[in-house]
Amino acid sequence: MLEPMHEILPAQSTNSDTRAALTQRIQTWLAQRGVRALILISIAVILLTLGDIITSHFPGAADWRVYATILILVVLLALRIGWENVLLRIVNETYINQVVIFSSSVLVLLALWLNHNNTMLIGYLFPVLAAEAAVTLRVRTTGLLISGLLAGWLLRQVQDGVSMAQLTDETFALTLGVAITAAFASAVRFYLEQAERMQQLNAELLASQARERELAVAAERVRLARDIHDGLGHHLTVLAVQLQAAERLLERDPSRVAATLALCRAETQTALADVRQSVAALRQSPLDGRSLAAALDKLTHDFSQAAGMQACLIQQGSAVPLSSSAGLTIYRTAQEGLTNAQKHALNATQVTITLAYTAMQVRLTVQDNGAPVPPPTHPHGFGLAGLRERADQLGGTLQAGPLSPQGFRLELQLPLSTPSTTGATT
């Protein structure tokens, strides 16, 4: 039953890993290429502005403001070139991004205020700065930066005495360009953040799936261990007792040895059938094709023949349909009770199994009349501990202990619930 799970889940994990790797590549490409493209655009605008200023004022007279504007643009150019190639490699990324963008904004505004003839070319840097701020800075900081740039532009135009119609057209065009580039850059940033978040969630999901697979495998191993102990362990215990009896009878009563060995052979065949069921993931149970009462009756009959003590079954109340897990738990409890009586009860001659149905629960008791010896506690035992796990899973209880003055009692109580649609037994 576990093999299909192991065949499917790795394929799902592989597909998830492929999608995660593709998302990571897209995210890295957008982050690196996007910022680099903005830097290249700003460099191109700066070079165009420098070229326009030089061709407009040289050769000829040029005042100090022209030289100051050229110097500012050269510094701005050096800052843009060194941003990605040098500064980001030696200084904290968040800090250097803020310094570069705000420094660039101040330099652009200075160039704008010093230069009168190249206002529009310098204004082309505004959308680039807005996009860079939207990608690298917080929303509030980006809004303050854009507001400062537009306010500086507007004041510069008013100082130059631009007509109201021209001022309105140019301000609208510049504001629209800044808004579009900032919105696009914000959308790209949002996508990058969501892609990173989805990548983290995908990693957490894969880790959760791995843990679930491990828990499922562990639970299946525990279930198999319980079933092997309750089924195969019972048969091997009976077999060991019969072989000891055969060894003692070998010299005193050889005629009975053959009958004992016949019982051992039958018990071995039953144990082998249980092993085959375990290898097949225990798809079948002792209750398949028979009622719970019939299965318990056969169990007590076989035990009486093999164990040398009398076992009887008593049913109280009217049988009601039980789920397959509840029926199997009751059967395994009876089986474990008989095994423990054979192994631990001294001088026991009788074991009584009582199956009682009430309005609210079903109760199974296994009681012997021997002198009880506390069963050995072993850290790897699966007997009563496995039965308690079964009972807990079904909302029931399991109690075991010696009686006074003699005997040992094992009692299982399970609540009655709506039987499952498949595998119900009575």
C-alpha positions, 0 to 999 in steps of 0.5 A, a space after each residue: 500500500 505504501 509503494 504507490 504513495 512513494 511513486 507519486 509524491 516524488 513526482 509531485 515534489 519534482 514538479 514543484 521543484 521545477 516550478 520553484 526553480 523557474 520562478 527563482 530564475 524569473 525573479 533573479 532576471 527581473 531583479 537584476 535586469 530591471 535595475 540594470 536597465 534603469 541605470 542604463 537608461 539614466 546613463 543614456 539620458 545623462 550623456 544626451 544632456 551632456 552632449 546637448 549642453 556642450 553643443 549648445 554652449 561650446 564653442 562660445 561663451 559659457 558662464 559658470 552655471 554651464 560648467 557647474 551643470 556639466 560637473 554635476 552631470 559628470 558626478 551623477 554619471 559616475 555615481 550611476 556607473 559605480 552604483 551597481 559595479 562598485 558600491 553594492 559590492 562593498 556597502 549594505 544594499 538597502 543603505 546604498 540604494 537610499 543614498 544613491 537615489 536621494 543623491 541622484 535626486 539632489 544632483 538632478 534638481 541642482 542641474 535643473 536649477 542651474 541650467 535654463 536651456 536643457 530643462 526637458 532633457 534633465 526632466 527625463 531623469 525624473 521617471 527613471 528616478 521614480 522607477 528606481 525608488 519604487 523598486 528599491 525604497 518603501 512606498 512612503 519614501 518613494 512618494 516623498 521623493 517623487 513629490 519633491 522632484 515634481 515640486 522642484 520641477 514646478 518651481 523651476 518652471 515658474 521661475 523661468 516664467 513659463 506660460 500657464 498653458 505650457 506649464 500645464 502641458 509639461 507638468 501633466 506630461 511629466 507627472 503622467 510619465 513619472 506615475 506610469 513608470 512608478 506604477 510599473 516598477 511597483 508592480 514588478 516589485 510586488 511580483 518579485 515579493 510575491 514570487 519570493 513569498 510563494 517560493 518560501 511557501 513552496 519550500 515549507 509545503 515540500 518540507 511539510 509533505 516530507 514530514 507527512 510522508 515520514 509520519 505515514 511511514 512511521 504509523 504504517 510501521 507501527 501498525 504492521 508491528 502491532 499486527 505481526 506481534 498480535 498475529 504471528 506472535 500468538 502463533 509462535 507462542 503456541 508453537 513454542 509451548 507445543 514443542 516443549 510439550 512434545 519434548 517432554 512427551 518424547 520418552 514418556 508417551 511417544 504416541 502423543 508426540 505425533 498429535 502434538 506435532 500435528 498441532 504444531 504443523 497446523 499452527 505453523 501453517 496458520 502463522 505462515 498465512 499471517 506472515 503472507 498477510 503482513 507482507 501484503 500490507 495486511 489487506 486481509 484480517 481474521 474476520 474476513 468472510 466471518 462474523 466476530 463471534 465466529 472468529 472468536 469461537 474458532 480462536 477459543 477452539 483452536 486455543 483449547 486444542 493447542 494450549 492444554 487449558 480450556 477456553 470458552 466464549 460467552 456472548 452477552 447482549 445482541 450483536 450490533 454491526 462494528 467497523 472493521 477496525 473495531 472488530 479487528 481490535 476486539 479479536 486481537 485483544 482476545 488473541 493477546 489475552 489468550 497468549 498472555 494466559 498461556 505464557 504467564 498464568 501459572 497452573 491455569 486450567 481455564 480462560 473465559 472470553 466474554 463479549 458483551 454488547 450494551 446500548 453504548 459500548 461493546 466490552 471484551 474481557 479475557 479472564 484466566 484462573 491461574 496464579 498471575 506472574 507480572 509480564 516482563 516489561 521490555 522496551 520493545 514490546 508490542 503486546 498491551 502497549 499496541 492494544 492500548 494504541 488501538 483502543 485509543 484510536 477508537 476512543 476506547 480503553 484497555 485495562 489489565 491486572 491481576 484478580 484477587 485471590 487468583 487470576 488475571 483479567 484483560 478488559 477492552 471497552 469500545 464505544 458503539 458508533 456508526 459502522 463504516 460503509 465497508 468492512 463492517 462486522 458483527 
